[in-house]
Amino acid sequence: MKRWALFLVLLLVIAALLWHLLRGEAATALNTAESAPVFEMRSTPMRLQSSDECAACHSEVFSEWRDSWHSKAYTDPEVQGLSRGFQDKDCLPCHLPRPVLETGLSQRPLERDRRHDDGVDCFTCHFAPEAASMIGRGPLGAAARSAPCQPQESAVISSLGLCAPCHNQHKVHEEWKQTSYALPGAGFKDCNDCHMPEVLRAGGRRGRSHRYPAGHDATILRSAASFKVERIEDGVLHVRVSNTGSGHNLPTDERHRAVDLEATFIGVDGSRVSRRVDRYRNPYRTEFELRNPLRSVGATRDYEIALGALGSLEVHVQRVAPEGHPLQSIIAYPESTQIPAGEARDYRVILPPSVVSAEFRLYYRTQPFQADNEAVLLHEGSVHAR
């Protein structure tokens, strides 16, 4: 009996060691092998308490941040509605985060209990609690030593490790690592290149924009996808939707995002019938009607769409491999119909004889129930079928 007990204890110890080892490997993968930052310790406590106090010295940056959706991460009515007023407590650490460096680059941040209206604020990324100072890219002048935020230079401010603890909750960081953008060389791009583009500020200084254009910015959304509609023969159309401009899935893996391919079909009598042809999205866990039929590159699917009095059309769709991107080897959510970076969806649409033309539109919706007039129209194209 004692031998069995000893054996059980030994198994538990081995299991614990393996768990810590695997956890460490996961953290390393998440941080892309980034080491822990080293800061100079300040001798006096930093006097700043809120992001509003940063405006006195950094008015342009502060204004950019105030206009951003980072600052609205908690107050955004859409997020408030989808989280039921944040009754879903699991959302709080990333919508109301304490400094990322408090928990470290490999860990999800803790939630704070004050300054709710600030959402993801200046302290989230710039405050190093152990050093009692703010960090920046620099270079810093001699006057910086006496500044209220006691700033110091650190490359960690440009690190993806600051983004990953929250954004990789939706696997965005993992998706990026499987694209050509993550490979060293002339084509390298990271989160900062698209979401913190360089800007010219007062006095000729260059910096990074803190507006973070993303899912609420029509320009960056339209640059993410490309779209083509053409007639290939009488009554047969070719439609291609491609993720050619983003370094992650289209749309990103926030479950309330959706991109829809919709079309209006015009009959010989002038009647018009509109239908959704396809939807790209990672569905909520409670949604059972949306299932990904294209589990691998090259996979195909055939289906019909009823058009009422106009008859029905046949749709043949194929998942097309990325051009110039490594194939994604990890699919975090098999039911997702998102389009990975570089991939395309090719449609062969066979129209009934009663349809003479078609108008195709690609919409981006910040939540799946959003009406067309509230969604962002990414691209559109029309074609005569006969």
ZAZALO-40854 format. One record per atom (N, C-alpha, C): x, y, z; residue in one letter. Coordinates in pm, whole numbers, plus 50000, padded with zeros to 5 digits. Atoms other than C-alpha are relative to their C-alpha. Example, Ala and Ser with C-alpha at 12.3 -4.5 7.8 and 13.67 -1.06 7.14 Angstrom:
REM residues 2
500894988150000A;512304955050780A;500905012050000A;499184988149994S;513674989450714S;499235010950073S;
***
This chain:
REM residues 386
500834988050000M;500005000050000M;500875012650000M;499104988649993K;502845023750088K;500705002349866K;499344998650130R;504535016249754R;499075007049900R;500964993650090W;501355025949566W;499885015050030W;500094986049961A;501145058349764A;501225007849952A;498774993650046L;504785066349688L;500005001849849L;500074999650145F;504225058249321F;499065011149954F;500964989750034L;501195081349311L;500595013950020L;499364987149974V;503135110049469V;501025003249891V;498994998250104L;505925104749215L;499345004349868L;500724996450123L;503425106348927L;499525014550005L;500484986349985L;501965138649064L;501135010149984L;498854991150013V;505405154449089V;500425001349855V;499624999850142I;506265144548731I;498995008049920I;501054992650072A;502915157948609A;500135015050021A;499854985849969A;503515191048785A;501195006149925A;498824995350073L;506985194348632L;499715001749852L;500364999250142L;505625187048284L;499095011949973L;500924988950017W;502855212548331W;500745013349997W;499234987649996H;505305239848425H;500885001549876H;499164999650119L;507575230448135L;499205004249878L;500854996850114L;504755231547880L;499505014350009L;500474986449982R;503475263848027R;501085009949962R;498874991550036G;506915279247988G;500235000549851G;499845000450144E;507135267647627E;498915008249932E;501114992350058A;503725282747554A;500255014950014A;499714985849979A;504785315747706A;501095004749906A;498934996350092T;507975315847498T;499475001749860T;500584999050134A;505985309447181A;499185012849988A;500834988150004L;503595337347268L;500845012649989L;499174988149998N;506375362247330N;501005000649887N;498995001250105T;508345351747022T;501405001450058T;498685001249937A;511285344247251A;500515013350055A;499574987349943E;511335379247402E;500414997950146E;499555001149863S;513295382247723S;499325010750085S;500614990449908A;512025400548030A;500745013249991A;499344987050010P;512705438048002P;500745003550128P;499214995349886V;515295454048229V;499875015250006V;500214985749984F;514575488748366F;500905005450109F;499284993049893E;516455514248572E;498995003450109E;500924997249890M;514815516848912M;500055014650039M;500084986049958R;513595551749005R;499935000750153R;499914999149854S;514205563549359S;498755006150063S;501204993649944T;510985583549399T;498764994949925T;501215004750066P;507395572849325P;499555009549890P;500524991850108M;505875585149000M;498715007050046M;501104992149946R;503345612749063R;498704998649920R;501205000650085L;500905605848776L;499044989050046L;501025009549956Q;497645588348852Q;499034995949889Q;500955003150107S;495605589348528S;500535004749866S;499574996550135S;495985592448152S;499755014749969S;500294985850023D;494445627448160D;501215008750031D;498834992249961E;497635639748326E;501114999449895E;498985001350106C;499685628348024C;499835010849894C;500314990650107A;497975654247801A;500865012650006A;499254987549985A;499995683547942A;501294999849916A;498745001050075C;503215671047777C;499844992949866C;500165008350120H;501875647447510H;498615002349940H;501364996550044S;498825665647375S;499604992949871S;500355006450127E;498995651047023E;499724985250018E;500175014249975V;499435615447140V;498734997550080V;501205001449917F;496725619947402F;498745001549916F;501164997950086S;494305633347141S;499754988049910S;500145012050084E;495015603646914E;499394988650079E;500515011049917W;494415579247197W;498545002250036W;501384997149965R;491185596547301R;499044997049884R;500825002950118D;489905592246944D;499994985149965D;499845014050036S;490865555446942S;498964991250070S;500905009649936W;488805524747024W;500664993350119W;499375004549876H;491395515447285H;499405007650118H;500544992149889S;490085544047498S;498534996750026S;501425003549986K;486525531447436K;499814985050030K;500085014649984A;487315495147517A;498954995750101A;501005003449898Y;485025495847820Y;498665006849972Y;501234992350016T;482465522547728T;499284997449868T;500615002850131D;481785511147368D;498634993350019D;501355005749980P;477985505047361P;499864985949943P;500085013350061E;478435475147132E;500604989550092E;499365009449907V;480855458247371V;499184998550127V;500845000649881Q;478655467347665Q;498794990949976Q;501165008350030G;475685450947492G;500344985449986G;499635013950024L;477485419547381L;500474993050128L;499535005949874S;478995414347729S;498975001150112S;501084997949901R;475695422547903R;500485009050114R;499494990749900G;477235452448074G;501164994450078G;498855006749940F;480335431748146F;499614990950116F;500325011149910Q;478425405948341Q;500884988149965Q;499005010050040D;480745383548141D;501355005050050D;498824994749932K;483605390348380K;501304996449929K;498785004450067D;486085371748162D;500525010449901D;499594989750096C;486145401747926C;500745011650065C;499494988049932L;487215427148189L;501525001749994L;498554997749998P;491005420648204P;500545006749875P;499504993850123C;491415431547842C;499265012649961C;500744987850029H;488795458947833H;500195010650108H;499734990949889L;489855474748161L;501314995550067L;498785006549951P;493485463348199P;500895008750088P;498894994149928R;496085471548456R;501234999249909R;498825000450086P;499635476048315P;500394985749961P;499595013250048V;500705446648100V;501274995450069V;498725003549939L;504185447848255L;499874996250147L;500215004249862E;502685442048597E;499944984850009E;500105014650002T;501885405948508T;501024993749906T;499005005350091G;504465402248231G;499454997549861G;500395001050140L;504435397847856L;499334986849965L;500575013050032S;503335361547871S;498664997650068S;501205002149921Q;500355366548100Q;498905009949964Q;501134991050018R;496905380948060R;500035010650110R;499964989849895P;496665414548243P;498894998050102P;501054999849899L;494655419548557L;499055011649970L;500944989150020E;491555441348554E;500185010350110E;499924989649897R;491555474748735R;498595003750045R;501304997049941D;488755487748954D;499695015049999D;500214985550005R;488915524848863R;500235004949858R;499834993550129R;488995548948567R;499424991549886R;500635008450100H;486555527648369H;499915006949864H;500184992850127D;486075554848107D;501275000549916D;498734999650074D;489745551848005D;500294987349921D;499795012450076G;489485516247874G;501444995350006G;498575003450011V;492935505847752V;500755013249998V;499474986549985D;494845536147876D;501515000649985D;498554998050014C;498365550547871C;500794990550090C;499305008449903F;499345530448179F;500044985449956F;500065014050043T;498345497548015T;501274995749930T;498815003650077C;501305498047778C;501285006850049C;498804991949973H;503655524947909H;500524999350143H;499564999649861F;503835519748285F;500714987150039F;499235011249947A;506525497448433A;499965000950153A;500184998549855P;505415492348796P;501264997950082P;498805003049921E;508665477448921E;501005011549996E;499064988950013A;510615507448790A;499395013350043A;500724987849961A;507975532948901A;500185011149897A;499844990050106S;508225550448563S;499264995549876S;500555002850132M;506735552748218M;501164996549906M;498975003550097I;508615537947923I;499585005049863I;500244995450136G;508945550647567G;501114995549909G;499015004450097R;510845544147251R;501245008950002R;498884990849999G;512995575247282G;500345004849858G;499024996549894P;515425590647226P;499485010850094P;500434990549897L;514935610347545L;501075010650023L;499084989249972G;516485644347612G;500355000950147G;499544998549861A;518165656047930A;498865004050093A;501094995449917A;514945672048054A;499074988750043A;500905011249970A;513225638248063A;500164995350144A;499755004949865R;514845630248397R;499095006850103R;500834992849904S;512745656848572S;498524999949962S;501415000650042A;509495649248386A;499174992350102A;500845006749899P;506535638348603P;499894984849981P;500165014550024C;506365604048435C;501324992450015C;498695006349980Q;510105597348502Q;500314990149887Q;499915009350113P;510435582448150P;501384993849983P;498755006450041Q;513055558348032Q;499764992249872Q;500095006950129E;513785542347698E;499954984850021E;500035014649998S;512895506147640S;499414994949869S;500475005850125A;512515485547324A;498714992150020A;501195008249974V;509715466247493V;498735007349958V;501194992650039I;507305494447402I;499604996949856I;500335003950138S;507515482647039S;499794985049985S;500085014550003S;507245446247133S;498574995149978S;501315006250017L;504365424447017L;499554993450129L;500365005649871G;504485410447367G;499035008850077G;500984991349936L;502495440947476L;498604997949941L;501305002150067C;499735432847224C;499444986150029C;500445014049996A;499615395047259A;499174996150122A;500785004749885P;498325391047617P;498505002049985P;501454998050023C;494965405547509C;499574995149862C;500475003150136H;494785401747133H;500194985449964H;499875014350030N;496015366047134N;498934991750071N;501185007049949Q;492925357147336Q;499144995749882Q;500745003150121H;491445357046986H;500914994149892H;499065007150088K;494505339646831K;500585008749889K;499504991350107V;495435370146621V;501514999149988V;498545000850000H;499105368046723H;500464986849938H;499635013150056E;499265330946638E;499774999849849E;500284999550143E;497665337546299E;501105007649927E;498944992150063W;500245364346220W;501294992149987W;498745007450002K;503135341246307K;500054989649889K;500045010050106Q;501995317446030Q;499935006249861Q;500034993350129T;502175343245752T;501415004349960T;498714995350048S;505015356445539S;500405013150065S;499684987449934Y;504755389545724Y;500904997950122Y;499215002849880A;506375372946027A;501414995349967A;498675004750039L;509405361145828L;500975011749990L;499014989250012P;512595382145855P;500265003349854P;499734996050137G;513345402045544G;499225012349959G;500614987750051A;511995429645323A;498495000150018A;501455000549989G;508395417545356G;499484999550142G;500435001049860F;508345417445736F;499075011550038F;500924990249943K;505395435445895K;499444994350129K;500625004649877D;504075433746247D;498795008850032D;501214992749961C;501085448146434C;500195015249986C;499764985650000N;502705482646458N;499935006049860N;499944994550135D;503145486746082D;498615003849947D;501354997150049C;499405485546015C;499165007850101C;500894994349899H;497835495946344H;500625011550080H;499354988249943M;500395521646462M;500925006249895M;499164994550107P;501595538046140P;500755012550045P;499214988149967E;504245565246152E;499235012749965E;500624987150024V;502995600946178V;501025011050029V;499134988449978L;504665635146165L;499275009450094L;500634991449898R;503965656346471R;500655013950001R;499514986349990A;504605692446569A;501515000350022A;498554998849986G;508205703446540G;500784990349915G;499325009450089G;508965677346276G;500344986650062G;499725012749934R;509065648846524R;499174988849938R;500715011850051R;508125614346401R;499644990850115R;500435009349896G;506175589946609G;499024990049943G;500985010050040R;503615562146599R;498605004750040R;501374995949970S;499925569946576S;499414991350109S;500685007249892H;497915560446882H;498494999349977H;501425001650034R;494575559646697R;499664985449975R;500165014450018Y;495065522346623Y;498874996749901Y;501065003450097P;492995519746301P;499874984949987P;500255014550010A;491375485446282A;498564997849956A;501325004350041G;487845471546274G;498955010949989G;500944988850014H;486165505846295H;500505010249898H;499414990950097D;488285521746023D;499754994749859D;500405004950131A;486785518645674A;501184998549904A;498865000550092T;490075525645494T;500824987450020T;499175011849975I;492065498345664I;499214987249975I;500815011850028L;489145474145633L;499984997049850L;500055002250145R;488925479345258R;501344995349945R;498695004550047S;492665474145223S;500284985550037S;499755013749954A;492415440345397A;499554989649898A;500575009950091A;490325423145130A;500015005049856A;500174996750141S;490285422044753S;498824992049946S;501295004950045F;487275413644541F;499965000449847F;500105000450146K;486635403144181K;498714993049959K;501215005950055V;483425396043989V;500095000749848V;499935000250145E;483355385443624E;499124988949943E;500735010650070R;481325365543373R;501014991649925R;499065008750069I;483215335343246I;499344992849881I;500775005050114E;480485322143014E;498545003550021E;501404996149991D;476795327042945D;499334993850122D;500705004749881G;474955324743278G;500904994550109G;499055005149900V;478115315243471V;500945011350042V;499184989249946L;479955339643697L;501144994450084L;498895003249910H;483275338943880H;500155011450100H;499814990249893V;483615356644215V;501164995250088V;498895003449910R;486795357544421R;500065010250114R;499804991749881V;487115370844777V;501334995850061V;498655003349955S;490715372944899S;500395008250122S;499394993049886N;492445381945224N;501425003449959N;498704996550055T;495335399945059T;500715011150077T;499384988449937G;495985429045295G;500134999550150G;499875000749854S;495875416945655S;500944988750040S;499075010049951G;498335397145861G;499364990150094G;500745009449915H;495635376146027H;498724996349927H;501255004250064N;492265360445953N;499115011949967N;501024990350038L;489515380145782L;498634994050025L;499634989649904P;487695390445991P;500824994150113P;499255005349887T;489735387746309T;499094991550088T;500745010349928D;488695361946564D;499205004950120D;501004996049901E;486455383246779E;498674994549947E;501125007850051R;483335362046755R;498835008449950R;501124991850047H;481005391246694H;500315007049868H;499694994450131R;482795402046373R;499504990749890R;500445008250113A;481475390246036A;500265007649870A;499924994650135V;482195395945667V;499054991749914V;501035006750078D;479335387745432D;500145003049852D;500104998650145L;479255381645057L;498514999449966L;501424999350032E;475815392944943E;499835003749853E;500254997250141A;474235396144599A;498535003049977A;501354997350049T;471165410244431T;499924995149856T;500185005950133F;469905391244125F;498825006749931F;501034992750075I;467925409643857I;499444990949891I;500665008750096G;465365390443653G;499695006949869G;500354994550132V;464305395243290V;498845009750011V;501144991149981D;461175412243422D;500335012050088D;499574988849918G;463195437043628G;499894997650150G;500115003149857S;462465420243963S;501384997850060S;498725000949931R;465235420044223R;499854991250124R;499995008949884V;466025393044479V;501405000350060V;498714999349932S;468805397144738S;500184988050092S;499675011549917R;470525368344914R;501445001150051R;498625001749954R;473595361645127R;500574987649932R;499365011150069V;475975339644928V;500914992350095V;499125006749904D;478465332645209D;500315009650114D;499624992149882R;479605344345553R;501334994950052R;498685003249945Y;483155345545694Y;500005004450145Y;500144996749858R;483165343546071R;500334987950087R;499905010549900N;484065323746380N;498745000650084N;501324999049937P;480625315446519P;500064999150152P;500165002149857Y;479505318046877Y;499834985250028Y;500075014349966R;479635284647057R;498574994749997R;501395004449998T;475845283947071T;499374999549860T;500545000150136E;475425287546695E;500354986849932E;499745013250057F;475035253846532F;499784999749848F;500295000550142E;473915263646183E;501225003349914E;498824996150077L;477305277546080L;501134990150027L;498935009949986R;479825250046020R;500925000949879R;499034998250107N;482995252545816N;500124987349916N;499865011850086P;482855228345520P;501354999449929P;498724999350072L;486285239145389L;501134998650100L;499065002349890R;488595223245646R;501465000449956R;498625000250048S;491705222445423S;500095007549868S;499784993150126V;493215241645133V;499684990649884V;500425008150115G;491715229244806G;498634993850017G;501325005849975A;488485217444970A;498935007849924A;501084993650075T;485255224744781T;498654997350066T;501355001649951R;481585228444857R;499015004049890R;501054996950097D;478475227944635D;498695002150075D;501304997749937Y;475145242744738Y;499125008449907Y;500974992350077E;472015259544602E;499415011150085E;500674989049933I;470365292444689I;498705002849926I;501304997750060A;466645296744626A;499775014949978A;500274986150034L;465625329144452L;498525002749978L;501434997950014G;461875325944479G;499544997749858G;500555001250135A;460125332144146A;501084999549892A;498915000350099L;463515335743972L;500654986349989L;499415013450004G;464365299344042G;501054998450108G;498915001949904S;467595289144214S;501335000149928S;498664999950061L;471305292944154L;500884989650066L;499045009749948E;474115267944196E;501305007350034E;498754993949956V;477225277744388V;501034989250025V;498875009149977H;480555259444377H;501145008650055H;498964992049938V;483185273344616V;501204991350034V;498755007049968Q;486815263344668Q;500885008750087Q;499024993249915R;489335272644937R;501355000149928R;498804998350081V;492395286344755V;501205003150089V;498794998649919A;495925284244898A;500545014249996A;499384986749999P;497815315744999P;501055001349890P;498934997150096E;500065331844741E;501095007850073E;498904993449933G;503415340144893G;499964999250151G;500105001749855H;502345330045246H;500234985250033H;499975013949954P;503305298445435P;498584995550033P;501345005049968L;500225276545472L;499814999850151L;500285000449857Q;498595280045809Q;499854985550044Q;500015013849953S;499225247745997S;499104998050121S;500825001049880I;497175255846305I;498685007149976I;501324994050007I;493445261646283I;499414999150140I;500405000049859A;492415272146632A;498554995750017A;501425003049988Y;488685268946569Y;499514993649870Y;500355007050124P;487715242446311P;498685004449938P;501294995850056E;484175256346274E;500055013849936E;499904986550053S;485435290646172S;500015000049848S;500004998150145T;484735302045817T;500835012249960T;499134988750032Q;487245330745837Q;500954996449886Q;499025002150107I;489685335445550I;501385003350055I;498664997249950P;493295331545669P;500785009249906P;499204990550077A;495925356445550A;500514993649872A;499515004650129G;496735352445182G;499064990849926G;500915009450065E;493935327745114E;498885007249925E;501144994750075A;490965332444881A;498894989749999A;501155008850025R;487505318144824R;499555002749858R;500404998950140D;486695311444460D;498604994349982D;501395004250020Y;483015309344359Y;499704999049851Y;500575001550134R;481555295844038R;498494999950020R;501434998049978V;477965308044030V;499254997749870V;500795003350119I;475545292443779I;498585005350021I;501274993149983L;472475314343737L;498884993149922L;501155005150076P;468985303243633P;499745008849877P;500234992250124P;467845314743282P;499235013050023P;500814988049974S;465525340543441S;500825011850051S;499154989349947V;468465361143582V;500895005649889V;499224993750107V;470095386243348V;501235007350051V;498834993349944S;472505403943583S;500034998350151S;499845001649855A;473845403743938A;500905010950054A;499204990149928E;475255428744187E;500534993750129E;499395006349883F;477705415544447F;500595010750091F;499484990749900R;478675433344769R;500684992250113R;499285005949887L;481155425345046L;499895009650118L;500244991749883Y;480125438745389Y;500834995250119Y;499365002949872Y;482045440845716Y;499075004450111Y;500914996949891R;479895439146028R;500754998650133R;499365000849869T;481155446946377T;499254990550092T;500715010749931Q;478465423346505Q;499044993649898Q;500645007650109P;476615396546308P;498585003949966P;501394996350025F;473145411846336F;499885014249945F;499984986250046Q;474155445946203Q;499375001349861Q;500664997850129A;472035459645917A;500995004949896A;499114996150110D;473555466445576D;500345014950006D;499744985650000N;473185504145614N;500875004550117N;499104997049888E;475205502845939E;501364993349982E;498755007350024A;477885478945809A;500905008149906A;499054993650092V;480995489245611V;499984992249869V;499965006250133L;480695482145239L;501465000049954L;498595001150036L;484145469145154L;500205001349849L;499875000150146H;483735462444782H;498674996249938H;501195004150074E;481035458544521E;500334999149852E;499815001550144G;480765448344158G;498764994049937G;501165005250072S;478055441343902S;500444993849868S;499635007050124V;478035418943597V;498724995549929V;501105005250080H;475685410143313H;500204985049980H;499885014650004A;474955373143307A;499814994549860A;500305005150135R;473815370142944R;500655008749894R;
***
